[in-house]
Amino acid sequence: MILDLFLELKLEAEKILNNLSYLLKCVIAGYTPILPISSAKAFQALEKREKLILFPKLEA
């Protein structure tokens, strides 16, 4: 029973992550004309499933 619940939650998490990945690809495509270099970096990081900070923190 617990294993079934775990597998169900895992499948739901995978579905959510796949949807998020698709939406991020759409957003990246929209920003490509404005920020081509950052968009390329973001797309590569998404494909490799890596973390990426596109805009460093501004120090005041």
N, C-alpha and C positions, 0 to 999 in steps of 0.2 A: 504494500500500500504506500509506504513512504517512498519507495523507489519509483513507483508510478507517478507520484506527485512531483518528485524531483525531475523526472524525464519530461513531464508536462511543462514545468516551469522553465526547463532548459530550452525546450522547443519554442516557448513563448518569447524567451529572451533572444534567441537567434532570429526570430521573426521581426522583433522590434529593432534589433541591430541592423538587419538587412534593409528595413524600411528607412532607418536613419541614414544608412550609407547611400541609398538611392536619393534621398532628399538632399544630402550634402553634395552629391555629384551635380544635382540640378542647381544648387546655389553656386557652386564653384564655376559651373558653365556660365552663369549669369554675370559673375564678376570677371571672367576672363578678358573681355574687351577693356575693362578699366584697370585691372591689376594682373597683367599676363604672367609676370614672373611668380608672384605670390600664388596665383591660381594653379600654375604648373606644380609648384612645391606642394600645395595642399592636395592636389590630385594624386601626386606620387605618394605622399604620406598616407592618404586614404587607401590606396591600392595595397601598400605594404602594411597597413594597420599599425602605423606608428604615430606617436604623439608629435605635434608640431606647434610651435608658437610663431604665428605669422607676424604679429605686431608686438615687439618688445614693450615692456612696461615703461611708461614715461616717468622719469624722475623729476620731481618739482624742486 
